[in-house]
Amino acid sequence: MADNKQNVGEPDRSRVSGSEDYEVRYFADKHGISMDQARELIAQHGNQREELDAAAERLKKH
């Protein structure tokens, strides 16, 4: 089956998948937090990367 060129949307890089360990690990390493803290942020704030980046920065300040 051919790829549907009409089906376009927002790129996946704008989201962090909490179910993929490599994405959680990258996010945690990027912000210097633990994987558990990263998963907690994803659970609290959803998977939008921009919101998670801001939440991780706030977490590091405390």
Beta strands, then each sheet from edge to edge (+ up, - down):
end
